[in-house]
């Protein structure tokens, strides 16, 4: 099973809110997921990023690939923690 770390959209029209989830790559964007590892709110000022970086790293060690957008969110979260 190919796992991927990606965004799952929530919220309402023009007010998106994203959960960062680990899922099978064949599942639809807002479909079933294995585990929720954080959330991302781009609409608040400043944007809110809340990730469990240890859990993200554990999944990446198991072979999960982060999507391009999630990879940039992870980099921002790591930079803000240091």
Gaussian input, Z-matrix of N, CA and C with variables (Angstrom, degrees):
# hf/3-21g

backbone

0 1
 N
 C     1     B1
 C     2     B2     1     A1
 N     3     B3     2     A2     1     D1
 C     4     B4     3     A3     2     D2
 C     5     B5     4     A4     3     D3
 N     6     B6     5     A5     4     D4
 C     7     B7     6     A6     5     D5
 C     8     B8     7     A7     6     D6
 N     9     B9     8     A8     7     D7
 C    10    B10     9     A9     8     D8
 C    11    B11    10    A10     9     D9
 N    12    B12    11    A11    10    D10
 C    13    B13    12    A12    11    D11
 C    14    B14    13    A13    12    D12
 N    15    B15    14    A14    13    D13
 C    16    B16    15    A15    14    D14
 C    17    B17    16    A16    15    D15
 N    18    B18    17    A17    16    D16
 C    19    B19    18    A18    17    D17
 C    20    B20    19    A19    18    D18
 N    21    B21    20    A20    19    D19
 C    22    B22    21    A21    20    D20
 C    23    B23    22    A22    21    D21
 N    24    B24    23    A23    22    D22
 C    25    B25    24    A24    23    D23
 C    26    B26    25    A25    24    D24
 N    27    B27    26    A26    25    D25
 C    28    B28    27    A27    26    D26
 C    29    B29    28    A28    27    D27
 N    30    B30    29    A29    28    D28
 C    31    B31    30    A30    29    D29
 C    32    B32    31    A31    30    D30
 N    33    B33    32    A32    31    D31
 C    34    B34    33    A33    32    D32
 C    35    B35    34    A34    33    D33
 N    36    B36    35    A35    34    D34
 C    37    B37    36    A36    35    D35
 C    38    B38    37    A37    36    D36
 N    39    B39    38    A38    37    D37
 C    40    B40    39    A39    38    D38
 C    41    B41    40    A40    39    D39
 N    42    B42    41    A41    40    D40
 C    43    B43    42    A42    41    D41
 C    44    B44    43    A43    42    D42
 N    45    B45    44    A44    43    D43
 C    46    B46    45    A45    44    D44
 C    47    B47    46    A46    45    D45
 N    48    B48    47    A47    46    D46
 C    49    B49    48    A48    47    D47
 C    50    B50    49    A49    48    D48
 N    51    B51    50    A50    49    D49
 C    52    B52    51    A51    50    D50
 C    53    B53    52    A52    51    D51
 N    54    B54    53    A53    52    D52
 C    55    B55    54    A54    53    D53
 C    56    B56    55    A55    54    D54
 N    57    B57    56    A56    55    D55
 C    58    B58    57    A57    56    D56
 C    59    B59    58    A58    57    D57
 N    60    B60    59    A59    58    D58
 C    61    B61    60    A60    59    D59
 C    62    B62    61    A61    60    D60
 N    63    B63    62    A62    61    D61
 C    64    B64    63    A63    62    D62
 C    65    B65    64    A64    63    D63
 N    66    B66    65    A65    64    D64
 C    67    B67    66    A66    65    D65
 C    68    B68    67    A67    66    D66
 N    69    B69    68    A68    67    D67
 C    70    B70    69    A69    68    D68
 C    71    B71    70    A70    69    D69
 N    72    B72    71    A71    70    D70
 C    73    B73    72    A72    71    D71
 C    74    B74    73    A73    72    D72
 N    75    B75    74    A74    73    D73
 C    76    B76    75    A75    74    D74
 C    77    B77    76    A76    75    D75
 N    78    B78    77    A77    76    D76
 C    79    B79    78    A78    77    D77
 C    80    B80    79    A79    78    D78
 N    81    B81    80    A80    79    D79
 C    82    B82    81    A81    80    D80
 C    83    B83    82    A82    81    D81
 N    84    B84    83    A83    82    D82
 C    85    B85    84    A84    83    D83
 C    86    B86    85    A85    84    D84
 N    87    B87    86    A86    85    D85
 C    88    B88    87    A87    86    D86
 C    89    B89    88    A88    87    D87
 N    90    B90    89    A89    88    D88
 C    91    B91    90    A90    89    D89
 C    92    B92    91    A91    90    D90
 N    93    B93    92    A92    91    D91
 C    94    B94    93    A93    92    D92
 C    95    B95    94    A94    93    D93
 N    96    B96    95    A95    94    D94
 C    97    B97    96    A96    95    D95
 C    98    B98    97    A97    96    D96
 N    99    B99    98    A98    97    D97
 C   100   B100    99    A99    98    D98
 C   101   B101   100   A100    99    D99
 N   102   B102   101   A101   100   D100
 C   103   B103   102   A102   101   D101
 C   104   B104   103   A103   102   D102
 N   105   B105   104   A104   103   D103
 C   106   B106   105   A105   104   D104
 C   107   B107   106   A106   105   D105
 N   108   B108   107   A107   106   D106
 C   109   B109   108   A108   107   D107
 C   110   B110   109   A109   108   D108
 N   111   B111   110   A110   109   D109
 C   112   B112   111   A111   110   D110
 C   113   B113   112   A112   111   D111
 N   114   B114   113   A113   112   D112
 C   115   B115   114   A114   113   D113
 C   116   B116   115   A115   114   D114
 N   117   B117   116   A116   115   D115
 C   118   B118   117   A117   116   D116
 C   119   B119   118   A118   117   D117
 N   120   B120   119   A119   118   D118
 C   121   B121   120   A120   119   D119
 C   122   B122   121   A121   120   D120
 N   123   B123   122   A122   121   D121
 C   124   B124   123   A123   122   D122
 C   125   B125   124   A124   123   D123
 N   126   B126   125   A125   124   D124
 C   127   B127   126   A126   125   D125
 C   128   B128   127   A127   126   D126
 N   129   B129   128   A128   127   D127
 C   130   B130   129   A129   128   D128
 C   131   B131   130   A130   129   D129
 N   132   B132   131   A131   130   D130
 C   133   B133   132   A132   131   D131
 C   134   B134   133   A133   132   D132
 N   135   B135   134   A134   133   D133
 C   136   B136   135   A135   134   D134
 C   137   B137   136   A136   135   D135
 N   138   B138   137   A137   136   D136
 C   139   B139   138   A138   137   D137
 C   140   B140   139   A139   138   D138
 N   141   B141   140   A140   139   D139
 C   142   B142   141   A141   140   D140
 C   143   B143   142   A142   141   D141
 N   144   B144   143   A143   142   D142
 C   145   B145   144   A144   143   D143
 C   146   B146   145   A145   144   D144
 N   147   B147   146   A146   145   D145
 C   148   B148   147   A147   146   D146
 C   149   B149   148   A148   147   D147
 N   150   B150   149   A149   148   D148
 C   151   B151   150   A150   149   D149
 C   152   B152   151   A151   150   D150
 N   153   B153   152   A152   151   D151
 C   154   B154   153   A153   152   D152
 C   155   B155   154   A154   153   D153
 N   156   B156   155   A155   154   D154
 C   157   B157   156   A156   155   D155
 C   158   B158   157   A157   156   D156
 N   159   B159   158   A158   157   D157
 C   160   B160   159   A159   158   D158
 C   161   B161   160   A160   159   D159
 N   162   B162   161   A161   160   D160
 C   163   B163   162   A162   161   D161
 C   164   B164   163   A163   162   D162
 N   165   B165   164   A164   163   D163
 C   166   B166   165   A165   164   D164
 C   167   B167   166   A166   165   D165
 N   168   B168   167   A167   166   D166
 C   169   B169   168   A168   167   D167
 C   170   B170   169   A169   168   D168
 N   171   B171   170   A170   169   D169
 C   172   B172   171   A171   170   D170
 C   173   B173   172   A172   171   D171
 N   174   B174   173   A173   172   D172
 C   175   B175   174   A174   173   D173
 C   176   B176   175   A175   174   D174
 N   177   B177   176   A176   175   D175
 C   178   B178   177   A177   176   D176
 C   179   B179   178   A178   177   D177
 N   180   B180   179   A179   178   D178
 C   181   B181   180   A180   179   D179
 C   182   B182   181   A181   180   D180
 N   183   B183   182   A182   181   D181
 C   184   B184   183   A183   182   D182
 C   185   B185   184   A184   183   D183
 N   186   B186   185   A185   184   D184
 C   187   B187   186   A186   185   D185
 C   188   B188   187   A187   186   D186
 N   189   B189   188   A188   187   D187
 C   190   B190   189   A189   188   D188
 C   191   B191   190   A190   189   D189
 N   192   B192   191   A191   190   D190
 C   193   B193   192   A192   191   D191
 C   194   B194   193   A193   192   D192
 N   195   B195   194   A194   193   D193
 C   196   B196   195   A195   194   D194
 C   197   B197   196   A196   195   D195
 N   198   B198   197   A197   196   D196
 C   199   B199   198   A198   197   D197
 C   200   B200   199   A199   198   D198
 N   201   B201   200   A200   199   D199
 C   202   B202   201   A201   200   D200
 C   203   B203   202   A202   201   D201
 N   204   B204   203   A203   202   D202
 C   205   B205   204   A204   203   D203
 C   206   B206   205   A205   204   D204
 N   207   B207   206   A206   205   D205
 C   208   B208   207   A207   206   D206
 C   209   B209   208   A208   207   D207
 N   210   B210   209   A209   208   D208
 C   211   B211   210   A210   209   D209
 C   212   B212   211   A211   210   D210
 N   213   B213   212   A212   211   D211
 C   214   B214   213   A213   212   D212
 C   215   B215   214   A214   213   D213
 N   216   B216   215   A215   214   D214
 C   217   B217   216   A216   215   D215
 C   218   B218   217   A217   216   D216
 N   219   B219   218   A218   217   D217
 C   220   B220   219   A219   218   D218
 C   221   B221   220   A220   219   D219
 N   222   B222   221   A221   220   D220
 C   223   B223   222   A222   221   D221
 C   224   B224   223   A223   222   D222
 N   225   B225   224   A224   223   D223
 C   226   B226   225   A225   224   D224
 C   227   B227   226   A226   225   D225
 N   228   B228   227   A227   226   D226
 C   229   B229   228   A228   227   D227
 C   230   B230   229   A229   228   D228
 N   231   B231   230   A230   229   D229
 C   232   B232   231   A231   230   D230
 C   233   B233   232   A232   231   D231
 N   234   B234   233   A233   232   D232
 C   235   B235   234   A234   233   D233
 C   236   B236   235   A235   234   D234
 N   237   B237   236   A236   235   D235
 C   238   B238   237   A237   236   D236
 C   239   B239   238   A238   237   D237
 N   240   B240   239   A239   238   D238
 C   241   B241   240   A240   239   D239
 C   242   B242   241   A241   240   D240
 N   243   B243   242   A242   241   D241
 C   244   B244   243   A243   242   D242
 C   245   B245   244   A244   243   D243

   B1=1.4464
   B2=1.5247
   B3=1.3150
   B4=1.4658
   B5=1.5252
   B6=1.3238
   B7=1.4556
   B8=1.5152
   B9=1.3263
   B10=1.4485
   B11=1.5269
   B12=1.3247
   B13=1.4594
   B14=1.5163
   B15=1.3341
   B16=1.4543
   B17=1.5185
   B18=1.3373
   B19=1.4585
   B20=1.5211
   B21=1.3350
   B22=1.4557
   B23=1.5208
   B24=1.3287
   B25=1.4590
   B26=1.5202
   B27=1.3260
   B28=1.4521
   B29=1.5153
   B30=1.3124
   B31=1.4520
   B32=1.5087
   B33=1.3370
   B34=1.4563
   B35=1.5219
   B36=1.3123
   B37=1.4619
   B38=1.5289
   B39=1.3155
   B40=1.4631
   B41=1.5238
   B42=1.3310
   B43=1.4689
   B44=1.5267
   B45=1.3434
   B46=1.4624
   B47=1.5264
   B48=1.2969
   B49=1.4526
   B50=1.5114
   B51=1.3171
   B52=1.4601
   B53=1.5241
   B54=1.3113
   B55=1.4538
   B56=1.5209
   B57=1.3196
   B58=1.4603
   B59=1.5266
   B60=1.3312
   B61=1.4616
   B62=1.5208
   B63=1.3138
   B64=1.4668
   B65=1.5201
   B66=1.3288
   B67=1.4548
   B68=1.5234
   B69=1.3036
   B70=1.4627
   B71=1.5265
   B72=1.3012
   B73=1.4596
   B74=1.5238
   B75=1.3175
   B76=1.4630
   B77=1.5239
   B78=1.3338
   B79=1.4591
   B80=1.5216
   B81=1.3427
   B82=1.4602
   B83=1.5290
   B84=1.3350
   B85=1.4655
   B86=1.5241
   B87=1.3221
   B88=1.4601
   B89=1.5222
   B90=1.3191
   B91=1.4538
   B92=1.5231
   B93=1.3210
   B94=1.4561
   B95=1.5256
   B96=1.3266
   B97=1.4533
   B98=1.5183
   B99=1.3289
   B100=1.4512
   B101=1.5237
   B102=1.3446
   B103=1.4552
   B104=1.5258
   B105=1.3286
   B106=1.4684
   B107=1.5254
   B108=1.3424
   B109=1.4649
   B110=1.5277
   B111=1.3292
   B112=1.4589
   B113=1.5092
   B114=1.3428
   B115=1.4521
   B116=1.5174
   B117=1.3343
   B118=1.4576
   B119=1.5227
   B120=1.3389
   B121=1.4648
   B122=1.5231
   B123=1.3358
   B124=1.4613
   B125=1.5214
   B126=1.3363
   B127=1.4613
   B128=1.5246
   B129=1.3171
   B130=1.4608
   B131=1.5243
   B132=1.3052
   B133=1.4711
   B134=1.5129
   B135=1.3179
   B136=1.4639
   B137=1.5321
   B138=1.3246
   B139=1.4695
   B140=1.5244
   B141=1.3278
   B142=1.4607
   B143=1.5208
   B144=1.3297
   B145=1.4668
   B146=1.5183
   B147=1.3112
   B148=1.4577
   B149=1.5287
   B150=1.3243
   B151=1.4650
   B152=1.5169
   B153=1.3169
   B154=1.4585
   B155=1.5278
   B156=1.3372
   B157=1.4636
   B158=1.5299
   B159=1.3347
   B160=1.4666
   B161=1.5242
   B162=1.3212
   B163=1.4607
   B164=1.5309
   B165=1.3209
   B166=1.4630
   B167=1.5289
   B168=1.3212
   B169=1.4670
   B170=1.5253
   B171=1.3324
   B172=1.4601
   B173=1.5289
   B174=1.3294
   B175=1.4616
   B176=1.5179
   B177=1.3332
   B178=1.4594
   B179=1.5259
   B180=1.3266
   B181=1.4645
   B182=1.5239
   B183=1.3434
   B184=1.4653
   B185=1.5238
   B186=1.3400
   B187=1.4571
   B188=1.5147
   B189=1.3266
   B190=1.4626
   B191=1.5256
   B192=1.3139
   B193=1.4576
   B194=1.5213
   B195=1.3318
   B196=1.4622
   B197=1.5261
   B198=1.3347
   B199=1.4643
   B200=1.5258
   B201=1.3178
   B202=1.4662
   B203=1.5216
   B204=1.3135
   B205=1.4684
   B206=1.5273
   B207=1.3100
   B208=1.4720
   B209=1.5214
   B210=1.3331
   B211=1.4630
   B212=1.5263
   B213=1.3334
   B214=1.4697
   B215=1.5228
   B216=1.3278
   B217=1.4625
   B218=1.5252
   B219=1.3221
   B220=1.4681
   B221=1.5247
   B222=1.3243
   B223=1.4747
   B224=1.5318
   B225=1.3387
   B226=1.4687
   B227=1.5145
   B228=1.3331
   B229=1.4647
   B230=1.5211
   B231=1.3272
   B232=1.4562
   B233=1.5133
   B234=1.3278
   B235=1.4647
   B236=1.5215
   B237=1.3348
   B238=1.4673
   B239=1.5283
   B240=1.3345
   B241=1.4759
   B242=1.5256
   B243=1.3223
   B244=1.4775
   B245=1.4910
   A1=108.62
   A2=116.63
   A3=121.88
   A4=108.74
   A5=116.38
   A6=119.97
   A7=110.12
   A8=114.41
   A9=121.14
   A10=108.57
   A11=116.02
   A12=121.83
   A13=105.88
   A14=116.43
   A15=120.03
   A16=111.88
   A17=115.36
   A18=121.72
   A19=110.47
   A20=115.58
   A21=122.71
   A22=106.58
   A23=117.01
   A24=121.27
   A25=112.14
   A26=114.16
   A27=122.35
   A28=107.98
   A29=117.55
   A30=121.04
   A31=112.05
   A32=115.47
   A33=119.98
   A34=109.49
   A35=116.76
   A36=121.33
   A37=109.53
   A38=116.28
   A39=125.63
   A40=114.04
   A41=119.05
   A42=123.58
   A43=108.26
   A44=117.29
   A45=119.08
   A46=112.37
   A47=114.92
   A48=125.10
   A49=105.17
   A50=117.28
   A51=120.07
   A52=111.93
   A53=115.89
   A54=122.11
   A55=107.06
   A56=116.71
   A57=121.25
   A58=105.86
   A59=116.24
   A60=121.13
   A61=111.30
   A62=115.20
   A63=122.94
   A64=106.08
   A65=116.45
   A66=120.74
   A67=110.77
   A68=115.59
   A69=121.62
   A70=107.23
   A71=117.70
   A72=121.01
   A73=112.71
   A74=118.67
   A75=121.65
   A76=112.79
   A77=118.43
   A78=121.53
   A79=110.95
   A80=118.10
   A81=119.94
   A82=111.39
   A83=116.41
   A84=121.75
   A85=112.68
   A86=117.65
   A87=120.83
   A88=112.05
   A89=117.00
   A90=121.60
   A91=112.53
   A92=115.20
   A93=122.07
   A94=110.70
   A95=115.64
   A96=120.26
   A97=109.55
   A98=116.22
   A99=122.20
   A100=110.52
   A101=116.01
   A102=120.02
   A103=110.35
   A104=115.65
   A105=121.38
   A106=107.16
   A107=116.64
   A108=120.37
   A109=112.88
   A110=117.70
   A111=119.80
   A112=111.60
   A113=115.40
   A114=120.52
   A115=110.66
   A116=114.88
   A117=122.57
   A118=108.08
   A119=116.48
   A120=121.88
   A121=108.82
   A122=117.46
   A123=120.17
   A124=114.09
   A125=118.35
   A126=121.44
   A127=113.49
   A128=118.50
   A129=119.92
   A130=109.52
   A131=116.11
   A132=121.31
   A133=109.62
   A134=121.79
   A135=126.78
   A136=110.81
   A137=116.12
   A138=119.63
   A139=109.85
   A140=115.47
   A141=122.28
   A142=109.40
   A143=115.48
   A144=121.80
   A145=107.03
   A146=116.64
   A147=121.46
   A148=107.70
   A149=115.94
   A150=121.68
   A151=110.28
   A152=115.93
   A153=121.91
   A154=105.91
   A155=116.09
   A156=121.07
   A157=112.60
   A158=117.22
   A159=119.57
   A160=110.54
   A161=116.17
   A162=120.84
   A163=110.84
   A164=116.80
   A165=121.00
   A166=109.83
   A167=116.68
   A168=120.68
   A169=111.20
   A170=116.86
   A171=120.27
   A172=110.92
   A173=116.97
   A174=119.89
   A175=111.61
   A176=117.16
   A177=119.57
   A178=110.79
   A179=117.35
   A180=120.70
   A181=111.44
   A182=116.48
   A183=121.31
   A184=112.03
   A185=117.45
   A186=120.62
   A187=115.50
   A188=118.65
   A189=120.49
   A190=109.99
   A191=115.86
   A192=121.97
   A193=108.96
   A194=117.00
   A195=121.13
   A196=108.98
   A197=116.26
   A198=119.93
   A199=108.58
   A200=117.21
   A201=121.05
   A202=111.36
   A203=117.06
   A204=121.19
   A205=110.93
   A206=117.69
   A207=120.79
   A208=110.55
   A209=117.68
   A210=120.04
   A211=110.87
   A212=117.16
   A213=119.43
   A214=111.57
   A215=117.92
   A216=121.32
   A217=109.95
   A218=117.51
   A219=121.44
   A220=109.95
   A221=117.05
   A222=120.60
   A223=111.13
   A224=117.17
   A225=120.98
   A226=111.42
   A227=116.85
   A228=121.20
   A229=110.76
   A230=117.76
   A231=121.47
   A232=110.50
   A233=117.93
   A234=121.53
   A235=111.61
   A236=116.95
   A237=119.81
   A238=111.82
   A239=117.50
   A240=120.40
   A241=111.84
   A242=117.81
   A243=121.02
   A244=111.35
   D1=126.00
   D2=177.77
   D3=-87.86
   D4=116.04
   D5=-179.88
   D6=-100.45
   D7=150.46
   D8=-178.27
   D9=-139.94
   D10=146.60
   D11=174.72
   D12=-102.31
   D13=117.74
   D14=-175.95
   D15=-146.82
   D16=176.21
   D17=-178.38
   D18=-88.77
   D19=143.96
   D20=174.36
   D21=-121.75
   D22=118.57
   D23=-171.90
   D24=-78.88
   D25=139.86
   D26=173.14
   D27=-138.33
   D28=-167.09
   D29=178.52
   D30=90.80
   D31=-158.59
   D32=-178.70
   D33=-125.48
   D34=-174.49
   D35=-177.87
   D36=-60.56
   D37=128.98
   D38=179.05
   D39=62.17
   D40=13.95
   D41=174.41
   D42=-136.50
   D43=65.61
   D44=-175.72
   D45=-71.24
   D46=152.10
   D47=175.79
   D48=-140.97
   D49=131.94
   D50=-173.47
   D51=-118.84
   D52=136.94
   D53=168.91
   D54=-97.55
   D55=139.34
   D56=175.70
   D57=-95.56
   D58=116.77
   D59=-172.93
   D60=-127.85
   D61=157.46
   D62=171.44
   D63=-103.37
   D64=126.76
   D65=-176.42
   D66=-146.48
   D67=166.46
   D68=171.54
   D69=-70.36
   D70=136.93
   D71=-175.49
   D72=-64.16
   D73=-18.74
   D74=-179.11
   D75=-83.92
   D76=-13.70
   D77=-179.95
   D78=-73.26
   D79=151.67
   D80=176.27
   D81=-67.92
   D82=163.83
   D83=-174.14
   D84=-52.91
   D85=-47.43
   D86=-177.39
   D87=-102.90
   D88=21.71
   D89=-178.16
   D90=-84.68
   D91=-158.31
   D92=-178.26
   D93=-64.20
   D94=148.56
   D95=178.05
   D96=-136.00
   D97=163.37
   D98=-178.53
   D99=-85.50
   D100=-48.45
   D101=-177.03
   D102=-154.56
   D103=142.80
   D104=175.40
   D105=-93.36
   D106=127.27
   D107=-176.81
   D108=-112.41
   D109=-1.06
   D110=177.81
   D111=164.13
   D112=-170.21
   D113=176.98
   D114=-145.68
   D115=163.92
   D116=-177.06
   D117=-143.45
   D118=125.34
   D119=178.56
   D120=-120.78
   D121=99.49
   D122=-177.40
   D123=-78.10
   D124=-13.72
   D125=-174.09
   D126=-86.05
   D127=-21.06
   D128=179.48
   D129=-78.16
   D130=158.41
   D131=179.33
   D132=-116.67
   D133=114.10
   D134=-6.44
   D135=-74.20
   D136=164.15
   D137=-178.51
   D138=-62.14
   D139=142.93
   D140=-175.82
   D141=-99.94
   D142=125.00
   D143=175.25
   D144=-124.46
   D145=119.21
   D146=178.53
   D147=-129.75
   D148=103.77
   D149=-178.97
   D150=-125.94
   D151=145.50
   D152=169.77
   D153=-89.55
   D154=92.23
   D155=-173.73
   D156=-62.77
   D157=-32.11
   D158=177.81
   D159=-65.85
   D160=-39.80
   D161=179.04
   D162=-69.18
   D163=-39.92
   D164=176.96
   D165=-61.33
   D166=-45.49
   D167=179.70
   D168=-63.85
   D169=-38.53
   D170=178.15
   D171=-61.83
   D172=-42.08
   D173=178.56
   D174=-68.33
   D175=-37.38
   D176=177.85
   D177=-66.97
   D178=-34.14
   D179=175.68
   D180=-65.35
   D181=-29.45
   D182=178.19
   D183=-80.95
   D184=-6.35
   D185=176.28
   D186=111.42
   D187=3.28
   D188=178.99
   D189=-71.30
   D190=137.62
   D191=179.41
   D192=-102.47
   D193=133.09
   D194=177.34
   D195=-84.59
   D196=140.95
   D197=174.06
   D198=-66.97
   D199=167.04
   D200=-177.88
   D201=-59.08
   D202=-46.94
   D203=-178.54
   D204=-65.65
   D205=-41.97
   D206=179.27
   D207=-66.77
   D208=-35.22
   D209=177.48
   D210=-61.62
   D211=-39.75
   D212=177.87
   D213=-70.55
   D214=-34.13
   D215=176.83
   D216=-67.13
   D217=-40.30
   D218=177.47
   D219=-62.48
   D220=-42.17
   D221=178.85
   D222=-62.69
   D223=-40.90
   D224=176.89
   D225=-64.23
   D226=-40.97
   D227=-179.70
   D228=-65.86
   D229=-40.63
   D230=178.21
   D231=-66.06
   D232=-39.24
   D233=179.71
   D234=-67.08
   D235=-36.31
   D236=-178.98
   D237=-76.28
   D238=-23.58
   D239=178.58
   D240=-77.97
   D241=-22.90
   D242=-177.85
   D243=-89.32

